[in-house]
């Protein structure tokens, strides 16, 4: 009996070793197309290329995975369309959503929480999306293409129908709209807005004027990367899935967020996976 037990254990260990070796030797079959749009310190554009959390993460992953990531700078409005039509292998960063699940496999990397953000003022802020929608003089400005779950998407649809929604191409456009009084607030992950402000000397002082209010319908959700079901083979998805999961488990993704963002700016908006 003991002999058979030892043999069984040895067989299981051997299987695990083979699986680990197969994963370690797995590599992408071709270069990966990764379109990116600027989003605070998560993705930024520099004179000599790309900077920020996610470009750094992809560069670090290239050698150990044997995967080449070809980064492309594109307008944010094109990202989702490229992913839906199979022109992009990865959609990163991206919050999980039912619509995106139709086109790709989601791999969580961090948890995020969107909140209502305003600049200055002393008016009482809505504590829920329902309360915000019920205030006829409250206009919201958002980044076109952002999604923070079904409740957010539904609120955006309602505000658009009531002509109380301002949609901008990027976060800088949101800041301009708030400064010009075109809207009373925005909804996004606070760290995105803060990291955009600190990159521009003219806008940096606004950080101290920001007010945030947690919204009842928007709790913590997952953000990460989508792997295309149309463009990627199962083998490539398996390789990339394992690589991204390892980076999240090892704490590297969370470390990069802390490396790039000002101390204290992540509290209440981004946290590592449990």
C-alpha positions in Angstrom: 0.0 0.0 0.0 2.8 2.4 1.0 4.6 1.6 -2.2 1.5 2.3 -4.3 1.0 5.6 -2.4 4.6 6.7 -3.0 4.2 5.8 -6.6 1.0 7.8 -6.9 2.6 10.8 -5.2 5.7 10.6 -7.5 3.4 10.5 -10.5 1.5 13.6 -9.4 4.8 15.4 -8.7 6.2 14.4 -12.1 3.0 15.7 -13.7 3.3 19.0 -11.9 7.0 19.3 -12.9 6.2 18.6 -16.5 3.4 21.2 -16.5 5.7 23.8 -14.9 8.4 23.1 -17.5 5.8 23.4 -20.3 4.6 26.7 -18.9 8.2 28.0 -18.5 9.1 27.0 -22.0 5.8 28.4 -23.5 6.3 31.4 -25.8 4.1 33.5 -28.1 3.8 32.3 -31.7 4.1 35.9 -33.0 4.4 39.5 -32.0 1.5 40.8 -30.1 -0.3 44.0 -31.3 -1.1 46.3 -28.3 -2.8 49.6 -29.0 -2.5 52.1 -26.2 -4.1 55.4 -25.3 -2.8 57.8 -22.7 -4.4 57.3 -19.2 -2.6 59.2 -16.5 0.5 57.4 -15.2 -0.8 54.0 -16.2 0.0 54.8 -19.9 1.9 57.9 -20.9 3.7 59.0 -24.1 7.2 60.2 -24.0 9.5 61.6 -26.7 11.3 58.3 -27.1 8.3 56.0 -26.7 5.9 54.8 -24.0 6.0 55.2 -20.3 3.9 54.4 -17.3 2.7 51.3 -15.4 1.5 49.1 -18.2 4.2 49.8 -20.9 6.8 49.0 -18.2 5.0 45.8 -17.3 4.9 44.6 -20.9 8.6 45.4 -21.4 9.5 43.4 -18.3 7.3 40.5 -19.4 8.9 40.3 -22.9 12.1 38.4 -22.1 10.8 35.7 -19.6 7.7 35.0 -21.8 9.5 35.2 -25.2 6.6 37.4 -26.3 7.2 40.6 -28.3 4.7 43.4 -27.6 4.3 45.9 -30.4 2.9 49.0 -28.8 0.9 51.4 -30.9 -0.3 54.9 -30.0 -4.0 55.3 -30.9 -6.9 57.6 -29.9 -8.9 56.1 -27.0 -12.0 56.0 -29.2 -10.3 53.5 -31.4 -9.2 51.0 -28.7 -12.5 49.2 -28.2 -13.2 49.1 -31.9 -9.8 47.6 -32.7 -10.4 45.0 -30.0 -13.9 44.1 -31.2 -12.7 43.6 -34.7 -9.7 41.5 -33.9 -7.1 44.1 -34.8 -5.8 44.2 -31.3 -4.4 41.2 -29.4 -4.6 42.9 -26.0 -6.8 45.5 -24.5 -5.0 47.0 -21.5 -5.8 48.5 -19.1 -9.5 47.6 -19.1 -12.2 47.2 -16.5 -14.2 44.0 -16.7 -17.6 44.4 -18.5 -20.2 42.1 -20.1 -19.7 43.7 -23.5 -15.9 43.1 -23.5 -16.4 39.5 -22.3 -18.0 38.8 -25.7 -14.7 39.5 -27.5 -12.0 38.5 -25.0 -10.8 36.7 -21.9 -10.3 38.9 -18.9 -7.3 38.5 -16.6 -7.6 40.7 -13.4 -4.5 42.5 -12.3 -5.7 45.0 -9.6 -9.0 46.2 -8.0 -10.3 49.7 -8.7 -13.1 51.8 -7.4 -14.5 54.8 -9.3 -16.0 57.7 -7.4 -17.6 61.1 -8.1 -14.9 63.8 -8.3 -15.4 67.6 -8.3 -13.0 70.5 -8.3 -13.6 73.0 -5.4 -17.0 74.1 -4.3 -18.9 73.4 -1.1 -22.2 72.0 -2.3 -23.3 68.7 -0.9 -22.3 65.9 -3.4 -24.6 63.1 -4.5 -23.9 59.9 -2.7 -25.3 57.6 -5.4 -25.7 57.6 -9.2 -29.5 57.6 -8.6 -29.2 60.8 -6.6 -26.9 62.4 -9.2 -29.4 61.6 -12.0 -32.3 63.0 -9.9 -30.5 66.4 -9.7 -31.5 68.2 -12.9 -28.8 70.8 -12.7 -25.9 68.3 -12.3 -24.0 67.7 -15.5 -21.3 65.0 -15.7 -18.2 64.9 -17.8 -16.6 61.6 -18.6 -14.0 60.0 -20.9 -15.6 58.4 -23.9 -15.2 54.7 -23.8 -14.6 54.4 -20.0 -16.6 51.8 -18.2 -16.9 51.0 -14.5 -19.6 48.3 -14.6 -23.3 48.0 -15.5 -24.6 50.7 -13.1 -22.1 53.2 -14.5 -23.0 52.4 -18.1 -26.7 52.7 -17.3 -26.2 56.1 -15.7 -24.2 57.4 -18.6 -27.0 56.3 -21.0 -29.6 58.1 -19.0 -27.6 61.3 -18.6 -26.8 61.3 -22.4 -30.5 61.0 -23.2 -31.2 63.9 -20.8 -28.5 66.0 -22.5 -26.6 66.3 -19.2 -23.5 64.5 -20.3 -20.2 65.9 -21.7 -18.0 63.3 -23.3 -14.3 64.0 -23.8 -11.6 62.0 -25.7 -9.2 61.9 -22.7 -8.8 62.9 -19.0 -7.2 66.2 -19.9 -10.4 67.1 -21.7 -12.4 66.2 -18.6 -10.2 68.6 -16.5 -10.8 71.4 -19.0 -14.5 70.8 -18.9 -14.6 71.0 -15.2 -12.4 74.2 -15.1 -14.7 75.8 -17.6 -17.8 75.0 -15.7 -19.2 72.8 -18.5 -19.9 70.1 -15.9 -20.1 69.8 -12.2 -18.3 66.6 -11.7 -16.8 63.4 -13.3 -16.8 59.7 -12.4 -13.6 57.8 -12.7 -10.9 56.2 -10.6 -9.4 59.1 -8.6 -5.8 58.0 -9.2 -6.4 58.4 -13.0 -7.4 62.1 -12.6 -4.7 62.8 -10.0 -1.9 61.2 -12.1 -3.0 63.3 -15.1 -2.9 66.5 -13.1 0.6 65.9 -11.6 2.0 65.5 -15.1 1.1 69.1 -16.1 2.6 71.9 -14.1 -0.3 74.2 -14.9 -2.8 71.7 -13.6 -0.9 70.3 -10.6 -2.3 72.8 -8.1 -5.8 71.5 -8.8 -5.0 68.3 -6.9 -5.5 70.0 -3.6 -8.9 71.2 -4.7 -10.3 67.8 -5.6 -13.3 66.4 -3.7 -14.3 62.8 -4.0 -17.4 61.0 -2.9 -18.0 57.3 -3.0 -21.1 56.3 -5.0 -23.4 53.7 -3.6 -23.7 51.7 -6.8 -19.9 51.6 -7.5 -18.0 49.3 -5.3 -14.6 47.7 -5.9 -14.3 45.9 -9.2 -11.4 44.3 -11.2 -9.2 46.0 -13.8 -6.7 44.2 -15.9 -6.1 43.0 -19.4 -8.4 41.4 -22.0 -6.9 38.7 -24.3 -8.6 38.6 -27.7 -10.6 35.5 -28.6 -10.6 36.5 -32.2 -7.0 37.3 -32.8 -5.2 35.0 -30.4 -4.8 31.2 -30.5 -5.7 29.2 -27.4 -2.0 28.5 -27.0 -1.1 32.2 -27.0 -3.9 33.0 -24.6 -2.7 30.3 -22.3 0.9 31.7 -22.3 -0.3 35.3 -21.8 -2.8 34.3 -19.2 -0.2 32.5 -17.1 2.3 35.4 -17.5 -0.1 38.1 -16.4 -1.5 36.0 -13.5 2.1 35.5 -12.3 2.8 39.2 -12.3 -0.4 39.9 -10.3 0.3 37.2 -7.8 3.9 38.2 -7.3 2.8 41.8 -6.5 4.7 43.3 -9.4 1.7 45.1 -10.9 0.8 46.7 -7.5 4.5 47.7 -7.0 4.6 49.5 -10.4 1.5 51.5 -9.4 3.2 52.6 -6.2 6.5 53.3 -8.1 4.8 55.6 -10.6 2.1 57.4 -8.5 2.6 60.0 -5.8 2.5 58.7 -2.2 -1.1 58.5 -0.9 -2.8 59.0 -4.3 -3.9 55.4 -4.6 -5.9 55.1 -1.4 -9.6 54.4 -2.0 -9.2 54.0 -5.7 -6.7 51.1 -6.5 -5.6 48.1 -4.4 -3.9 44.8 -5.1 -6.0 41.7 -5.8 -6.9 39.8 -2.6 
